[in-house]
Amino acid sequence: MTQEDENVTEENPNINEFNEVTSKPYRITMEFPLFFTILSVSLSGAAISNILLYRTCLHSCNHNETECQVFLSPVKNNGSQQLEEEVQKYAAFVSMVRTIIESLAPAVLSLFLGVWSDTYGRKPLVVWPLLGMSISSGLVVVYSMMDNLGPWWFILTVIPMSMSGGFTALFTGAFCYLSDITSKEKRSLRMTIVEASVSVGSVIGSLVSSYLLRAVGNVYLLLITASLCVIAYVFTNCCLDESLPGAKKGGLKSVLDFKLIKSMISECFKERPNYTRAQILLLTVANSLSIFILYGTMSLGYLYTRQKLHWAIQQYTVYSAASTTISFFGSFIGVVLIQRLFKVTDLAFSIVAFLSSAAEYLIKAFAVTSWHMYLAAGISLFRDLSAPLIRSMITKILPAQDIAKVFALMCAIEGVAPLISPAMYNSLYAYTISTFPGAIYILCAAITGICVMFLGFVQYFRWKMSSVTYQNLTNE
């Protein structure tokens, strides 16, 4: 099956009916704000985890400052194993509650925003979340300065980010924006470039964070990350043009319109020829399950390596940077060379990406030395390709007017994932931390296997559709 086979639409099996975008010179749009946002998250992630562990040890587990100081060290310091398990269990529960609160409002808003953007534009879906993230980052700085606040106060810092749509709204707006300004031939590459900008931000943040933490301390590090969020917001608000011609201005009242949900559901679940409805739903669920894994393991990766391999922040950030760098080059090698040279379809490459991720999770689950983690990262070379390629394929098999609605459904399902996955993963980790902490990665591998199965069904439908089309042509 060649790349061109994916450009078959439901209306005519041989003609793609996209409203093609006029060819324009490449210009930076979503790459800049997403790079700075993820750089901010990557810089602050491990430092925030250490602060949360320290505050949990000090205020919730009632240990003294000398005992708890081990959690603030940026270099390897194993400390007491019993203390480590006690504090990690409590901190994992706090992180779970924080993630649920952070994701609650975006889960609701995701039902409205995708379809809303068809009328009122894509830019608000990017500007609003960046404003909320800037405010939340500022509150994190305040929290870090007030040593008398326990770990539960940290939860309040996510409210502005949550109420503005969070990452769910941000990525919905970003990918709808890219769909507006790119042609189908360049869409896979452009979405991969945006994903790459996210990876670069993650790599730089991971490499620099431990050194920056030792140089300037927690408060100034978090102040730098808050400034990065503000820069992303200012750029988007002032320099980014609206991608949707004739977009109207609308406020909160226009967002909370239940007709938008009805429109999204009717378009996404209506019967379509050539098995298109089944393909859309399977692709949407497969992509959402990968987000389910991401949110479930987001706060546990550092805790797992700290518990299993006795890593501290410095070891973890170096590994994180190496892993993201490998994935970054794997994405470009995959899309620019392998996919174009061998005419590999978006769907086939997505299956390869999921299989490599499953292998990574299994190796992590049974890792006993540091090099096992790096081996896992090397094997999962193409893991980051699954999401952009699935989105790209969806844009190629749908008419242009339905793309935002399907993206809205995808983000609505993804919005529910953070409400469920942290509870599942954190509970599993807390239950198995003393016996087999790698159980969380066994769960990841199992869910990834389900994604491969779903994409396999999509591949079957496309083979069947191609066979029917070929027979019709020969009969004529």
NORHU-V573667 format. One record per residue. N is the residue number from 0. PHI is phi in radians with two decimals (NA if undefined). PSI is psi in degrees with one decimal (none if undefined). D_CENTER is the distance of its C-alpha to the mean C-alpha in whole Angstrom. Layout:
n->{N:N}
phi->{PHI:PHI}
psi->{PSI:PSI}
d_center->{D_CENTER:D_CENTER}
//
This chain:
n->{0:1:2:3:4:5:6:7:8:9:10:11:12:13:14:15:16:17:18:19:20:21:22:23:24:25:26:27:28:29:30:31:32:33:34:35:36:37:38:39:40:41:42:43:44:45:46:47:48:49:50:51:52:53:54:55:56:57:58:59:60:61:62:63:64:65:66:67:68:69:70:71:72:73:74:75:76:77:78:79:80:81:82:83:84:85:86:87:88:89:90:91:92:93:94:95:96:97:98:99:100:101:102:103:104:105:106:107:108:109:110:111:112:113:114:115:116:117:118:119:120:121:122:123:124:125:126:127:128:129:130:131:132:133:134:135:136:137:138:139:140:141:142:143:144:145:146:147:148:149:150:151:152:153:154:155:156:157:158:159:160:161:162:163:164:165:166:167:168:169:170:171:172:173:174:175:176:177:178:179:180:181:182:183:184:185:186:187:188:189:190:191:192:193:194:195:196:197:198:199:200:201:202:203:204:205:206:207:208:209:210:211:212:213:214:215:216:217:218:219:220:221:222:223:224:225:226:227:228:229:230:231:232:233:234:235:236:237:238:239:240:241:242:243:244:245:246:247:248:249:250:251:252:253:254:255:256:257:258:259:260:261:262:263:264:265:266:267:268:269:270:271:272:273:274:275:276:277:278:279:280:281:282:283:284:285:286:287:288:289:290:291:292:293:294:295:296:297:298:299:300:301:302:303:304:305:306:307:308:309:310:311:312:313:314:315:316:317:318:319:320:321:322:323:324:325:326:327:328:329:330:331:332:333:334:335:336:337:338:339:340:341:342:343:344:345:346:347:348:349:350:351:352:353:354:355:356:357:358:359:360:361:362:363:364:365:366:367:368:369:370:371:372:373:374:375:376:377:378:379:380:381:382:383:384:385:386:387:388:389:390:391:392:393:394:395:396:397:398:399:400:401:402:403:404:405:406:407:408:409:410:411:412:413:414:415:416:417:418:419:420:421:422:423:424:425:426:427:428:429:430:431:432:433:434:435:436:437:438:439:440:441:442:443:444:445:446:447:448:449:450:451:452:453:454:455:456:457:458:459:460:461:462:463:464:465:466:467:468:469:470:471:472:473:474:475}
phi->{NA:-1.56:-1.04:-1.15:-1.12:-1.41:-1.62:-1.49:-1.82:-1.29:-1.29:-2.43:-1.16:-2.12:-2.26:-1.54:-1.86:-1.26:-1.40:-1.14:-1.42:-1.06:-1.08:-2.27:-1.06:-1.12:-2.47:-1.26:-2.23:-1.35:-1.04:-1.17:-1.12:-1.20:-1.05:-1.19:-1.16:-1.23:-1.03:-1.08:-1.11:-1.18:-1.10:-1.62:-0.97:-1.18:-1.11:-1.11:-1.05:-1.15:-1.09:-1.13:-1.10:-1.14:-1.15:-1.14:-1.06:-1.37:-1.69:-1.73:-1.69:1.06:-1.69:-1.47:-1.09:-1.11:-1.15:-1.43:-1.06:-1.05:-1.36:-1.70:-1.32:-1.44:-1.98:-1.13:-2.71:-1.22:1.10:-1.52:-1.14:-1.15:-1.12:-1.03:-1.15:-1.07:-1.23:-1.11:-1.06:-1.21:-1.13:-1.10:-1.20:-1.08:-1.09:-1.10:-1.10:-1.07:-1.13:-1.12:-1.15:-1.08:-1.74:-1.14:-1.12:-1.02:-1.09:-1.28:-1.12:-1.09:-1.20:-1.84:-1.16:-1.06:-1.24:-1.01:-1.20:-1.11:-1.84:-1.83:1.75:-1.57:-1.00:-1.04:-1.19:-1.73:-1.19:-1.04:-1.07:-1.16:-1.14:-1.08:-1.16:-1.11:-1.17:-1.07:-1.11:-1.11:-1.18:-1.13:-1.06:-1.07:-1.05:-1.15:-1.43:-1.83:-1.16:-1.43:-1.55:-1.36:-1.15:-1.22:-1.16:-1.10:-1.06:-1.12:-1.19:-1.55:-1.07:-1.04:-1.09:-1.13:-1.19:-1.63:1.91:1.05:-1.19:-1.05:-1.17:-1.05:-1.33:-1.06:-1.09:-1.11:-1.34:-1.15:-1.06:-1.12:-1.10:-1.21:-1.80:-2.11:-1.56:-1.12:-1.18:-1.79:-1.20:-1.04:-1.14:-1.16:-1.16:-1.19:-1.09:-1.13:-1.05:-1.16:-1.10:-1.14:-1.13:-1.08:-1.06:-1.17:-1.11:-1.07:-1.08:-1.14:-1.21:-1.56:-1.00:-1.15:-1.21:-1.16:-1.10:-1.22:-1.36:-2.07:1.55:-1.08:-1.10:-1.22:-1.08:-1.20:-1.17:-1.10:-1.15:-1.13:-1.11:-1.11:-1.11:-1.13:-1.05:-1.07:-1.15:-1.11:-1.06:-1.14:-1.24:-1.73:-1.93:-1.67:-1.50:-1.16:-1.57:-1.72:-1.08:1.27:-1.12:-1.59:-1.64:-2.53:-1.82:-1.10:-1.09:-1.26:-1.27:-1.46:-2.01:-1.21:-1.14:-1.13:-1.14:-1.06:-1.12:-1.09:-1.13:-1.10:-1.30:-1.33:-1.87:-1.23:-1.21:-2.28:-1.27:1.06:1.05:-1.15:-1.06:-1.09:-1.10:-1.05:-1.17:-1.15:-1.12:-1.11:-1.17:-1.07:-1.13:-1.18:-1.14:-1.17:-1.20:-0.98:-1.12:-1.03:-1.20:-1.20:-1.73:-0.96:-1.62:-1.88:-1.01:-1.18:-1.11:-1.13:-1.19:-1.18:-1.36:-1.41:-1.92:1.08:-1.39:-1.96:-1.05:-1.15:-1.12:-1.19:-1.19:-1.14:-1.09:-1.04:-1.14:-1.11:-1.09:-1.21:-1.10:-1.04:-1.14:-1.06:-1.21:-1.08:-1.12:-1.24:-1.08:-1.12:-1.40:-1.35:-1.83:-1.12:-1.13:-1.33:-1.21:-1.77:0.99:-1.35:-1.30:-0.99:-1.15:-1.09:-1.22:-1.10:-1.10:-1.06:-1.08:-1.18:-1.11:-1.16:-1.15:-1.05:-1.10:-1.04:-1.12:-1.17:-1.15:-1.06:-1.05:-1.90:-1.13:-2.19:-2.34:-1.10:-1.17:-1.10:-1.16:-1.25:-1.10:-1.05:-1.12:-1.20:-1.16:-1.57:-0.99:-1.82:-1.05:-1.38:-1.41:-1.04:-1.14:-1.13:-1.25:-1.14:-1.10:-1.07:-1.14:-1.03:-1.17:-1.51:-1.83:-2.07:-1.17:-1.00:-1.24:-1.77:-1.09:-1.08:-1.17:-1.22:-1.05:-1.14:-1.10:-1.02:-1.27:-1.15:-1.17:-1.11:-1.18:-1.37:-0.95:-1.16:-1.41:-1.89:-1.09:-1.06:-1.11:-1.17:-1.22:-1.16:-1.15:-1.10:-1.16:-1.11:-1.31:-1.88:-1.03:-1.50:-1.96:-2.61:-1.09:-1.27:-1.03:-1.11:-1.42:-1.11:-1.08:-1.02:-1.11:-1.14:-1.15:-1.10:-1.07:-1.11:-1.05:-1.07:-1.10:-1.09:-1.17:-1.11:-1.11:-1.07:-1.05:-1.10:-1.08:-1.28:-1.09:-1.13:-1.12:-1.11:-1.14:-1.12:-1.08:-1.13:-1.12:-1.08:-1.18:-1.24:-1.16:-1.26}
psi->{121.8:169.8:-36.7:-23.7:-21.5:-6.7:16.8:129.1:172.4:-29.2:-42.0:118.9:-6.3:-1.5:129.3:125.5:37.2:148.3:93.9:139.9:136.2:135.4:124.9:156.2:146.7:133.7:149.7:129.9:-85.6:-20.4:-42.7:-55.7:-36.8:-36.8:-49.2:-34.8:-47.5:-33.2:-42.6:-46.8:-42.5:-39.4:-39.5:-16.4:-59.6:-34.9:-42.3:-39.8:-41.8:-41.6:-42.6:-41.1:-41.5:-46.7:-35.6:-44.7:-43.2:-47.5:-33.5:-34.3:-6.1:41.2:165.1:169.6:-36.0:-44.0:-38.4:-14.4:-22.1:-27.9:-12.5:-3.2:129.1:-3.8:167.1:125.8:103.3:-31.4:-156.7:128.2:-38.1:-42.8:-40.5:-47.8:-41.9:-47.2:-40.6:-38.9:-45.3:-43.9:-35.8:-36.3:-41.2:-44.0:-37.0:-47.4:-41.9:-45.0:-38.4:-45.4:-39.6:-29.8:-9.3:-54.2:-44.7:-34.5:-39.6:-47.0:-30.6:-22.6:-24.4:-39.6:-38.7:-48.7:-36.3:-38.0:-19.1:-25.4:-40.0:1.5:163.3:-28.9:-41.8:-31.5:-16.7:-41.6:-47.1:-50.2:-37.0:-33.9:-45.9:-39.3:-36.4:-42.5:-44.8:-39.6:-38.1:-38.9:-32.4:-38.5:-45.1:-43.7:-42.7:-24.7:-18.0:92.3:-17.9:-3.8:131.5:-179.3:-28.0:-24.0:-25.0:-27.8:-33.9:-24.0:-18.8:-6.6:-47.9:-42.1:-43.3:-45.5:-20.9:2.6:-20.2:-158.0:-25.7:-51.2:-39.2:-48.8:-29.1:-49.5:-40.8:-46.7:-30.8:-39.2:-46.4:-37.5:-33.8:-36.3:1.3:155.1:164.1:-29.8:-31.7:-0.8:-43.6:-46.1:-42.5:-41.6:-34.0:-37.0:-41.6:-44.8:-35.9:-37.9:-34.9:-43.1:-41.1:-43.2:-39.6:-41.2:-50.7:-44.2:-42.9:-39.6:-37.8:-26.1:-47.9:-39.1:-40.1:-36.0:-43.3:-29.5:-41.4:-14.8:171.8:-48.5:-48.5:-32.7:-46.2:-29.6:-38.9:-43.9:-36.1:-38.2:-36.6:-40.0:-40.1:-41.9:-44.1:-41.2:-45.5:-43.2:-47.6:-42.3:-35.4:-30.9:-12.6:127.6:149.0:135.6:-15.6:113.0:136.9:20.1:138.3:165.6:132.5:145.9:-159.8:-36.4:-37.8:-23.8:-48.1:61.4:115.7:-12.8:-28.1:-40.8:-43.0:-41.9:-42.5:-47.5:-44.1:-38.9:-37.4:-30.4:4.2:152.9:134.2:149.7:166.3:31.7:22.7:-38.9:-45.9:-40.7:-45.1:-47.3:-40.7:-42.6:-41.0:-46.1:-40.3:-45.6:-39.1:-34.2:-33.2:-34.4:-35.9:-45.2:-43.2:-48.9:-32.6:-35.7:-5.0:-46.2:-0.2:-15.6:-48.6:-41.0:-38.4:-48.1:-31.3:-39.8:-46.9:-43.2:-0.6:37.2:151.8:-171.5:-36.3:-45.8:-40.5:-42.0:-34.3:-44.4:-44.6:-42.3:-43.7:-43.0:-44.2:-36.1:-43.9:-45.5:-36.6:-50.6:-34.5:-38.2:-45.1:-40.3:-40.4:-49.7:-45.2:-37.2:-64.6:-48.8:-42.3:-38.8:-43.9:5.5:41.5:134.4:161.1:-42.1:-47.5:-40.3:-32.7:-39.7:-42.6:-41.8:-42.9:-38.8:-40.0:-35.3:-41.5:-41.7:-40.7:-46.7:-38.2:-40.3:-42.4:-39.7:-34.8:15.2:136.0:-14.0:165.9:-37.0:-21.2:-37.5:-39.4:-33.0:-43.0:-42.3:-38.1:-39.4:-34.9:46.4:-38.0:15.3:-33.4:-2.0:-20.8:-47.5:-52.8:-33.7:-36.6:-44.3:-41.8:-41.9:-40.6:-41.1:-23.1:-21.4:1.8:150.7:152.5:-36.0:-13.1:-7.4:-48.9:-34.4:-41.7:-39.6:-36.0:-41.6:-43.2:-45.3:-28.0:-42.6:-42.2:-31.2:-27.4:-29.4:-45.6:-15.6:-22.7:-46.9:-41.8:-39.4:-42.8:-50.7:-43.5:-37.5:-43.4:-41.5:-43.9:-34.8:-31.2:3.6:-32.5:-19.3:-55.9:80.7:-18.8:1.0:-30.3:-32.2:-26.0:-42.2:-42.1:-45.3:-38.8:-44.0:-39.4:-36.3:-37.7:-39.8:-43.2:-41.0:-42.8:-44.2:-30.0:-40.0:-41.3:-43.2:-39.7:-44.3:-37.9:-36.5:-43.3:-41.3:-42.6:-37.6:-42.4:-43.5:-42.0:-42.0:-40.5:-41.4:-40.1:-32.6:-30.1:none}
d_center->{29:28:26:28:28:25:26:28:28:29:32:33:33:34:33:29:30:27:28:28:27:30:29:28:28:25:23:21:19:15:15:17:15:11:13:15:12:10:14:15:12:13:16:17:15:17:20:19:19:22:24:22:24:27:28:27:30:32:32:31:32:35:36:37:36:37:35:32:32:31:27:27:28:26:28:29:31:31:33:34:32:33:32:29:28:30:27:24:25:25:22:20:21:21:17:17:19:17:14:16:17:14:13:16:17:14:14:18:17:15:18:20:18:17:21:22:20:23:26:25:22:19:19:20:16:15:18:18:15:15:19:18:15:19:21:19:19:22:23:21:24:27:26:26:29:31:31:33:30:29:25:25:25:22:21:22:20:17:19:19:16:15:18:17:14:11:8:9:12:10:8:11:14:12:12:15:17:17:18:21:22:22:24:23:24:22:19:17:18:17:13:13:15:12:10:12:13:10:11:14:13:12:15:17:16:17:20:21:20:23:26:25:25:28:30:29:28:25:26:27:23:22:24:23:19:20:22:19:17:21:21:18:19:23:22:20:23:25:25:22:24:24:23:24:28:30:27:29:28:27:27:26:28:27:24:25:27:27:28:25:23:26:26:22:23:27:25:22:25:28:30:29:31:30:28:25:25:24:22:20:19:19:16:14:14:14:10:10:11:8:6:9:10:7:8:11:11:10:13:15:15:17:19:20:21:23:25:25:26:27:25:24:22:24:23:20:18:20:19:15:17:18:16:13:16:17:14:15:18:17:15:18:21:19:19:22:24:24:23:25:28:28:27:24:23:19:19:21:19:16:18:19:15:15:18:17:15:17:20:17:17:21:22:20:21:25:24:28:28:25:26:24:21:21:23:19:17:20:20:16:17:15:12:10:12:11:9:11:14:14:13:16:18:18:19:22:23:23:25:24:25:23:19:18:19:17:14:15:16:12:11:14:13:9:11:13:11:11:15:16:13:14:18:18:17:18:22:22:21:24:26:26:26:29:30:27:23:22:22:18:17:20:18:15:17:19:16:15:19:19:16:18:21:20:19:23:24:23:24:28:28:27:30:32:32:33:36:37:36:38:41:41:42:45:46:47}
//
